[in-house]
Amino acid sequence: MAEQDKLVAMKEQVYTDPRPSTYFDRFHERARTREPDWVYEAVRATTLLYSWAFFRARCISTDKVPPTGPVILAPNHFSFMDHFFAAGAIRRKVQFMAKSQLFAPPAQWIYTHGGVFPVRRGARDERAITTATTILERGGCLAMYCEGGRSRTGKLADEAKPGIGRLALQTGATVVPVAIHGSSKVRNWKRLEFPKVTIQFGDPFRYEKLADPTREQMRATANEIFDGIKVLYAGLEAHGRRGVVARVREERRAARRSGKRTATA
């Protein structure tokens, strides 16, 4: 059976939002001027418990997320739950760019108080980039999916969308690749199937700031970030959670031994 046949079907994508851009002004304004509030913590606590209980979610190397300063988390994207998998176990409050169709009563109140802001599908939405840039310029933590929308095949896309490359180059923010493994089958809960989900954070890196990067530079940067995700994801596919955890622990022990030798030299 093909991998895609094992997945519960997703709803058909809606690629345009007929509402005027002015409808979303208030959501952008709040994301630009205010931090996520108590709603963020309430949702985080609830979804974290759900993730642990049903999907046995575990994060690896959360210490690689810088505790301060502008950060772009760059996860792959299979499920609506990826927002919560990527952000749930780290101390920083993470703000997300989400498709505009999600912003409808009553859920839009939760999204906007939780720091989420919309990107209008079917339109070149510069305001979403402006909001993301504003969050990073004030030292915030932002999550942006390299693939744009969710994968419908259960596999990583071949290439990244250039948007994350543009943001990384124009802001000079630190980028942390994030591999989320297992979430492609999260919607199989409808069949009472609950996959084990593992989230691994990669080494942080950054690019020199460019005021006006070319389309080619944005695309190349986006694919370079995505390559980092692919390496992490491939490791989880090949070695599983236990194998990767063992390798990470051994790397840390080796680093400590190396540090001690340097200190005594």
Secondary structure, 3 states (H helix, E strand, C coil): CCHHHHCCCCCCCCCCCCCCHHHHHHHHHHHHHCCCCHHHHHHHHHHHHHHHHHHCCEEECHHHCCCCCCEEEEECCCCCCHHHHHHCCCCCCEEEEEEHHHCCCCHHHHHHHCCCEEECCCCCCHHHHHHHHHHHHCCCEEECCCCCCCCCCCCCCCCCCCHHHHHHHHHCCEEEEEEEECHHHHHHHHHCCCCCCEEEECCCECCCCCCCCCHHHHHHHHHHHHHHHHHHHHHHHHHHHHHHHHHHHHHHHHHHHHHHHHHHC
